[in-house]
């Protein structure tokens, strides 16, 4: 009997978790049982993925940059990567603003519902506001200053400092390029082997993915707020979801135009990573799977994926940016505020920059949203209006974040001629697919000589 593909196993695990939780909620002891005996397995699964996030970024980025063997290649790839990431983020925020102004979900929120939600969630809102105040009180160049760590071991001890780890890995990789090849070889060999070990650990962890997402979804169902609360915010949720769906469609269009691959190629290739992102709400936790999918199933060179994807998991938060735009205008509508064109253009700029500093972990977008609200002059107490539905929407926007990372890796790989047929695990400089046949030129030359 043929074994089910990983994404189908994950999908079945998610469905089973929801059904299991719905059944147990009919018993008085059901929620407590899931919280005590099921949810911990989901937490263990997420922790296992987070465990290898920093080692993966260190190993893959150092290996990827040192393999370039030329600083000019690094600058060329880096400029294209950052440029495309900023472009897609601006598009995402613009889509979000367009949808929220068209649907106007905030007009459906009654005054009574506003007061009930604020009373229920004002504690959570004030906590997020306090964290955001610390970031807002810092100087204009604080974000740039925070990129450079004063202690790499301290930075590597916290996944929230991923940008600092990436800076060190890039700096280290550049150093390897610049020293003589003979001296660099032992270090390169170490990181090559280290990278292979991390990839094997990913394979082992992913064997447990269906069980991990089962536990995560079961816990989410029993911890969700009442259905009445979801009904009151249904239009807001629908607006965000429509915007996110349009963004995924935009990615598919970009990949189709740039790489000439059919939409089904990209959709089937990234599906397991999307489902895992949906389950974990963490781009960082999903990063190992995203790298595996684009390399082995979409033909992206590891040289490209190990550079583009770790950076994308940190600075490319298109789903989060879109959500921040919708949430900001929704809260303004709920409070009866009419935002000017200038204020909404400010939201585009602030949400784009805020997404770059947003950590690739669940709920990080909520902290950055406070900064977006403050820039537009929207009452921060309105955060309480969206706490109830933030978790499921966080799952959806993380799916968009991961999809965007994969799409950009494909476009960058195509632009630097580092994209081949699927299931090519190892690349070398001699591999360049023929534009007409798709065959390896080295193999074509052998055939011609024969």
N, C-alpha and C positions, 0 to 999 in steps of 0.2 A: 504493500500500500504506500502510495506516494505521500511523503511528509508535507504538511501544510507549510506554505511560505511564512516567514517571520511576521509580516504585517497582518496576515490573517490570524495568526496565533495571538498577536497583540489585540486585534479587534475582538476576537472571541473572549479574551481575558477581560477586556473592558465591559463587554455586554454581560458577561457572567457576574462581574462585580456589582453592576447596577441591579441586576435581577436578584442576586443574593441579598443585597442590602434592603431592597424593597420588601422582600419576604420577611426579613428579620425585624423590620420596623413595625410589623404587626404584633410583635411580642414586647412586653415591658422591658425585658432584659436584652433585646436585640441591639440597641445602640451601644450599650455598655460593652457587650460581647465584641462587637466590631472594633470599638475603640481600644479594648484591652488585648484582643487576640488576633485581629486581622490587620489593623492599621500599622502596627510595628513592622510587619513584613514589607509594606509599601515604603516605609521610611528607610528600612535597611537597603532596599533596592536603589532608592535615590542617593543614599549616602555612598553606596558602592560606586555609582556613576560619578558623583562629585569627588570621590577619593582619587580617581585617576585623571580628573580634569586638569589640574596643574601639571602633573608629570607628562601628560599627553601634549599639552601646549609647549612645555619646555623642549621635549624630545622632538616633536614634529616641526616646530618652528626653527629650532637650531639646525636640524637636519635639512629642512627645506631650503633655508637661506644659504647654508654652507654648500649645498649642492649646486647653487646657482653659479658659483665660481667666478662671478663677475658682478661688481657693484652696480654697473649700468642695468643689468637685468633686474636687480632688486628695485631700483628707483623706477624703472619702467612699469613693473608689475604693481608696485605700491601705489603709484600715481593713478593707474587705471582702477585699482581696487577701491581706493578712497573716493575717487570721483564718482564711480557708479553707485557706491553706498550712499553718498550724499544725495545724488540724483533720485534714487528710489525712495529715500526718506522724505524728500520734499513732495514727491508725487503722493506718497501715503498720507501725509498730513493734509494735502489739498483734497484728496478723495474724502477723507474724514470730514473736513469742513463742508464740502459740497453736500454730502449725505445728511449731515445734521441740520443744515439750513433748509434742505428740501423737505425732510420728514418732520422736523420740529418736535422731537419727542418730549422735550421739557414742558410743552403746553399741556400734556396729559397728566402731569403731576398736580394733585390737589393740595391745598394748603394743609389739610388735615394729615395727609400722607407725609408731607414735608416734616411736620412737627414730630410725628411718630418716629420717623427714621432718624431725625437729628437726636431725639431723646435716646434712641436705642444705640446709636453708634458714635455719640459725641466723644466718648472715651478713646475709641480707636482713632477718630479723626484728629483729636488733640495730640495723640502720640505721634502720628505721621507728621503733623504740622511741626512739632518740636524738632524732629529729625531734619525736616526740610529747612527750618529756620537756620540751623547750623550751616547748611550748605549755602543758603542765600546770603548769610552775613559775611561769608568769606570774600576775598578780593576777586577782581575780574580775571586774574591769571591763576587762581587757585587750582582750577581743573588741570591746567598745564603743569603746575608744580607737583600735583599729586601723581602725575604719570611716572615721575622718576622716584623710585624707592630709595630710602637710605639704608635699607637692609633687605636683601633679596630673600633671606630665609623667613623674615617676619612677613614679607609680602606674600610669599608662597604658602604661608600657613592659613590664609583666609581667601576663599574663592571670590570674595567681593573685591579683592585687589588684582583681578585678572589683567587689567590694563598695565599694571606695574610689572607683572610677570612677562607679559608680551613685550614690553619695552626691553627688559633684561635679555629675553631670548633673542630679539632682533639685534641688540647691541653685541651679544655674545657671538651670534652667527656672523655678523659683519667682521668681528675680530678674527674669526676662523678663516674667513675669505682672505683677509689682508696679510696673514702670516704665511711663511713658506709652506708649501704643501706637505713636505716631509714632517715638519713639526705638527701640522694640523691633523695628520692622518690618524694617530692614536685616539685623539679626542673625537674625531668624526666616527671612527669605528665604534667607540663606546656609545655614542648617541644613536648610531644606526641600530646597534643591538638593543639598546634601551627602548627605542621606539618599537621594535618588533615584539619585545616582551609586553609592552603596554597594549599593543594591538591584540595580542593573544588574550590578555586579561579582559579586554572588551568582549571578545568572542565568548569567554566563559560567563561574564556577567549577563550578556544578552540571552543566554540560555534560560535565564530566570525571568526575562522581561514579561511574558504573559502572566506569571504569578504576581509580579510586582505591580503591574497596572490593575490587576484584579483587586488587590488590597487597597490601592490608591482610590479607585473609583467607588468601592464599597464605603470607604471612610467619608468620601466627599458627599455621597447621597445622604448619609445619616447626620452630617453636620450642616447641611444646607438649611437656610431659613425657610419660613413658611411660604406656601404657594401664593398667598395673598400679596406678599411683598414682591415676589417675582412678577405677579400680574401687574402691579402698579408701575413697575419699571420695564415692562415688556417692550415698549416702543424704543426705549433707549438701547436695550440689548439687541433688538432687531436691526437698529441703525448701525451699531458697531459691526454686527455679523455681516450685513450687506456690504459695508465698506471693506471688511477683511476679505470677503469673497471676491470683490472687484480687484483687490490688490493681488490676490493669487492669480486671477485671470491676467492681470498685467504682467506678472512674472512669466507666465506660460507664453504670452505673446512675445515678450522680450527674448526668451530662450529660443522660440521658434524662428524669429527674425534673424537673430545673431548667429545661432548655431545650425540652423536649417533642420533641426530635429523635430519630429512630430510631437504634439502635445502629450500623447500617450507615453512617449519615451521618458519625458520629465516626470509626469504624474506617477507612473509605475515605479520609477527609480527612487523618488523621494518619499513615497507613501509610508514606509516603516518609520522613518525619522519624524514625519509629521505626526503619526499616531503616538510616538513616544513623547514628543514635545507637548502634545495635547494632554497626555497623562501626567507628566511631571511639572509642567509650567516652567521649565528651566531650559534655556538655550545652552547653558554650560553643561548641564547633565546630558543633554541630547547630542552634544558635539561629537563624541566618539562615533555614534551611529551615523550622523550626518557625513562625517569624513569617510566612513566605510562605504556608504551608499554612492557618493559622487565618484569615488575612486574605482570601486569594483563593479558598479552597475551603470555608471554613466560615462566612464572613460576619461575622467579628469586626472591629469598627472598629479602624483603625490607632491611634487614640487610646488604645484599651484595650490592644491587643497590644504596643505599644511601651513601655507602662508595666509590664504584668503579666509578660510573658515574660522580659525581662532580669533582673528581680528573681527570678523563679522559677528561672532557670538558675543563680543563685547560692545562694539560701536554700531552695529546695524540692527536697530530695533524698529523696523518699519511698522510692525503690528502695534507696538507700544506707542509709537508716535501718532498713528491713526487714532488709537483709542484715546490718547490725551486730547487730541483736537475735538473729538466727539464729546468727551466727558466735560471739557471746559465750556463748550457752547451749551451743552445740555443743562449744566448747573446754572449757567447764566439765564437760560430760558426759564428754568424752574423758579428762579428768583425774580422773574419779570424784567431782566436786563436786556437791553438791545445793543449788541456789540457792533461797533463801527467796522468799516472795511479795514481801517488802520489797525484796530485791535486784533482783528482776525489775521492780518498779515504778520503781526507780532507773534501770534500763536504759532504760525508756521515756523518762524525763525527760532522761537524759544523751544518748541517741541522737537525740532531737528537737533538743536544743540543738547537738549536735555536727554534725548535718546542715546547720544554718544556716551554720556556719563552714567547711564542706567546700568546697574549690575545685571548679569545674566542669570538671575535667580527669581523664584516666585515672588510676586508682589512689589518688586523694585520700582515698577512704573508708577505706583501710587505715591511714593515719596517725590518723584520727579514731577508729578502732576501738580503738586502744591506750588512749585516754582512757576509753572505755566499759568496757573490760576492767578497768582500774585502779579505776574507781568501784565495780565489782561484786566486787573482790577476786579476780579470775581471773588466773592466771599469764600474763604477757605472752609468755612463751616459746611459748605455744600458738599464736601467730600463724603459726609455721612449719607448723602442721598444715593451714592453708588457703591457703598461698601457691601451691600447685600448681594449684588450680582457680580462683584469684581472677580471672584474666584473662577467661575465658569468662563467669563470673558478673558481672564488671564490665560486660561488654557488655550483658547482660540487664537489670541494674539501671539502667543509664543509659537504656535504652529505657523503663523505667517512669518515671524522672525526667522525661523529655521528654513522655511521655503525660500525666503529672500537670500539667505546666506548661500544656499545651494545654487540658486539661479545665477548669482553674481560669480560664483566659482566657475560655472560653466562658461559664462561670457568672457571672463578673464582668460580662462584656459584656451578658448577659441582664438582670442585676440593675440596670444603669444605662441600659437601653434603647439599647444601642449594638451590637446584633446584627441583621444583615439576611440576605438570601439569599446563597448562595455567588456568587463571581465579582464581588462589588462591591468594586472596588479602592480607590475614593475615597469617603469619607464626608463629609457636611456636616450641620449642625444641623437642616436641613429634612427629612432622611431619617428617617422613623419608620414601619416597616412596619405595615400594618393587621393587627390581631390575627386577623381572620377570613380575609381574602384574601391577606395577605402582601404586598400591593402598597404602593408608596410613597404616602403620604398626599398628597404634592404632586401626584402623577399623578392620584390619585382626584379631587382638587379640580378639576383641569383638565377631567376627564371630566364632572363634574357641571355645570360652567359651560357646557361645549359642549352 
